[in-house]
Amino acid sequence: MLNHGGKLRAASVRYQIPLSDWVDLSTGVNPHCYPIPEIPLVSWNRLPEDDDGLIEAAASYYGCNSILPVAGSQAAIQSLPVIRRRIFPDSKTVAIPAIGYREHFHAWNQQGYEILTYEDEPTEAQLHQADVVVIINPNNPTGHLIDPEKLLMWHKRLSERQSWLVIDEAFVDCSPEHSLADKVPCSGLILLRSIGKFFGLAGIRLGFVLAENSVLTCMQEHLGPWTINGPSRFIAQQSLKDEIWQQQNMTRLKTSGNRLLKLLQEHFSKVYGTPMFSTVFTDRACVLHELLCKQGIFTRLLDDESGIRFGLPRNTDDWHRLASGLQRTC
């Protein structure tokens, strides 16, 4: 099982610090979630219905009509290797970032694909060889962002030989100009979007796949009916339609993201960030993570232990504790 951020209870037990005394920076989830409205009783009492307005709300928000709700982008990540083989049985090779959300690597590896890893961007040879190229834009955890024109150029080359370009856009909401949502549907282009990050609603387990109809149909058949529960569908609709909150949230996240980046740059030389998290690369990552945990500050140690990812503090007290903790630790 892969390690993920957010396992605060385990940290609480390990370090003997009560849950309420932690500054939890271990995820890239917005700490100020969309305010949950009162949920109608019918959302609990009836089976979910596909024509309840969720698709229309998502289509308006993303600017794309070819869209499928899934139980978090994780459900799509696990399904894509299976679906690719169903559509193209001879598929063998996938290019994936060496540092990135590890579930992509795990899902394709589990289905027996040959994995080609790249640093920030795939090489010419990999673009020529891979049946599928996976991009995380912006990358989690490095924050690396690839220009849309370059992505479209890669897609054109890949689609000419029926290869897929899969782009995980889970953290792109704060820079929508880098999304390719308005290019879908387009043969061989598949985008993954998340409600959990920008809207802070990780607990409702909802994401979207943007792709051509043949891919969406195959994925829906693979996942089966009622993958999203009624209350989650209702909450997501309200958040996707609330443009005023979205703009206020965008401003708040960008301000907080810049603040976090500047704070970390006071102590570290290699810091990369997005509006929703910043990552420090250092050979002391394990030591720093441990020292911060002992102070009740929970960060995300990268899988290869090359760095630490910091999510956004929730309030003034959390900001002060992080600043003090860094001062004592560094």
N, C-alpha and C positions, 0 to 999 in steps of 0.2 A: 504494500500500500504506500502511495506517495505521501510525502509530508506537505501539509498546507498550513497557511496561517490561520489564526482564529481559535486555536485549541487552548483557550485561556484556562479552562478548568484543570487541564493537565499541568499547566505551568503553576497554577495556584497550589496544587498538591506538592509538586516537586520543590518549590521554593518556600512553602509554608507561609504564603502571603494571601490573605482573604481576597476573594474575587473583587470586592468593592474597592480595594486599595490599589488596583492596577491601573496603569495608563496603557491601554491596549492599542498599539500601533502595528499589529501583526498582519493586518489585511489592507488591501487597497480600496476598501469599501468606504464610500462617503459616510462620515460619522453623523451627519445630520440628514436622516432619512426623510423621504416624502411623508408628510403628515397623513396617517392612515384615517380615511373617512369612516363613518359608520357603515358597516357592511350589511346589506339587505339580507333578511332571513332566507330568501329564496336562493341566495348563493350557497348557503349551507344545505338546503333542503332538497335541491334538485341536482341531477347530473349536469355537468358543464355542457354548454351548447356552443358550437362553432360560430353561429351567427349572432352572437351576443354583442357585437360591436368592437371586440378587441382587435380584430384584423384591421378594421377601418381606422381605429385610433393609432395603431402601430404604423400603418401605411402612411398616414398623414405626418407622423413624427419623423419617420425615416425617409420620406419622400420616395417610397417604393411600394408597388402593389403586389409584387411577387414574394410573398412572405409567409413563414410558418412559425407559430409559437411552439416552443419546446420547453422542457423542464430544466431551464438554465442552459447556457451555451455548452455546458458539460455534456448534456444529452446528445447534442449534435456532434461534439468532438468524438464521442465514443461510437456514434453511428456512421460517420463518414467513411471510415476504412471499409466497413461492411458494404455500404451502398456503392462505393466506387467499384468494388469487385463484382457486384451484381450487374452494374451497367457495363463495366469494362473488365471482363474476367482475367485478362492477361496483365493487369496492372501489377507492378512489382516494387516500384521505387518511389520514395517520397523524400523531399528536402525539407528540413525543419531547423529552426535556429538552435544553435548549441546551448545558448542561454535563453530561456524563455519558459512560459508556462508548461510544465513537464507533462501534463496530461495529454498534450498533442503527441509527444514522443511515445508515451506509454500506449496510447490507443492504436497507433499505426504499427508499433512493434508487436503488440499482442496479436495482430492479424497477420503477422509474418512478412510485413513489408521490409525491404532493404532501406535503412535510414541513412540519408546523406545529411550531415550537419554542416551548418555554415555560421559565420560570425554575425555581423550586422545585416548582410545581404547575401543572397545566393550568388554563386559564381556563374560565369558563362557556361562552364561545363555542366553544372548542376541544372541550370535552366534547360539545357539541351537534353539531359538524360532523364530527369525526373518525370514520372507520370502525374505526380501531384507536388505542388510547391505550397508549403504552409508559411504564411507571413503573420506575425503578430504586430499590429500597427495601431497605436504605439506599443513597443515591446514591453512586456511585463516579465522581468523587472528592470531592464536597462533603460527604458524610456525612449529608445531609438525610434524615430519616426521617418517613414519613407514617403517621398513625394508621390502624389496620385498619378502624375504623368508617367513616372517610372513604372509604377504598378500596372498601368494600362498598357505600356509597351511590353512588359513581361507577359501580361495576359494574352495579348495578340499573338505573341510567339508560341505560347503554350497551347492556345486554343487551335492553332493550325494543325497540331498533331493530337488533338483531343485530350490534352492534359488539363488538369484543373489548377486554378489558382484559388486557394482557400485563405481568406484573410480574417483573422480574429480581431474584431474591432471593439472588444469589450471596454476599452478605455478611451475611445475616440470621441465620446460625446462632447468633451470640452474643446475639441478642435474639429468640428464637423466638416470643415473645408477639406480635411484629409480623408474623408470617407468616400467610398465608391458606391454608396447606396443608390445614387441616382443613375448608375450605369446598369443596374439590375432591372429586368432579366437580361442576361447575356451569357451565351454558351460558355461553360467552363469557369464561370466566376461565381464563387460562393462566399458570402459574408456571414459572420457570426456576431450578433449583438447581444448585449446583456442589460437587463433592468437592474441587476444587483449593484453595480458599481456606482454609476452617476446618480441614480435615484436612491441609493442606500438601502435597497430592498432585497438584499441577498437571501433573506429567509423565505421569500415567497417562491424561490426557485423558478424563475421565468426568464427566458431569452428568446431570440428570434433568429431564424435562418432566412437569409435573403438569397435567392437563387432562381434559376430557370425552373419551370413547372415540372419537368421530368424528374429533377433531383428532389424537389419538395414532395412530389407524389410518392416517390420511392422511400423517402425518409418517413413520411406519415404512415405508410404501410408497415415499415419496420418498427416504428415506435408504438403503433396501435392507438386505440381511442382514449380519450379522457386523460391525457398526459398532464394537463394543467387543471388544478382544482378551481372550483367556482370563486371562492374568496380571492385567490391570487389573480384571477382574470379581472375581477371587479376593481381591485386596487390598482392593477397595472393600467387599466383604461383611464382611471382618474388621473394618474400621474402623467401618462402620455399626452393627455389633453390639456394639462395645466401649464400653459405657456408662461404665465406670470411667474409661477414658482420656478420653472426651468431657467428663466433668465436670472432670477435672483440667486439661484443655486450656482449657475455658471460663474457669476461674479464672485460669490463667496469662495468657491473652489479654487479659482485662479489666484485670488488674494492669498488664501491659505497655502496653496502650493508654492507660490513665490516666497512666502515667509519661511516655510520649511526648508526650501532649497538654500536660502541665504543663511539660515541658522546652521545647517550642516556644513556649508562651505567655510564657516568660521573654524571648523575643526578638522575637515578632511579635504584632500586635494582632488580626489576622484569621486565626484557626486553628479548623478544624472537624475533628472526629475520630470514628472508630469504634474498637472494640477492636482492629482489624486495620490501621488506617492513620490518619494525620492529614494534612490538607492546609492549606498556608499560602497565602493569597492576598496578593500584593504586586506592585507595579509594577516591582520589582527581581528578578522571578523568574528571568529569563534569566541575569542577572549572578550571582545566588546559586547557581544550579544549576552554572554554570561554575566558580565559586570552590570549591564543595564537591567537584566532580569532580577538580579539580587536587590535592585533598587525599586522593583515593581514596575519596570518599564519594559513592555513586551514588544519586541521587534520580530521581523521575519528573517531568519538566517537562510541565505540562499542554499539550494540543494548541494551545490559544489563547494559551499563554505567560502566562496570568494568575496562575499559581501553581505551587507545587511540592508533590507528594505524597510523604510519607515513610512507608515501611513500617517494620515493627518490627525493631530490632536483634536479632541472634542471640544474643549473649553479652555478658559484662561488658566485655570489651575493645571491642566494637562500640559499646556505650553510652558508654564513656569517649571514644572517638574522635569520636562524633557530638557530644557535649557540647563537646569541645575545638574541633572544627571550627566549630560554631556560634558559639562565643565569638570565634574569630579572624575569622570571616566577617562577623558582624553588629556 
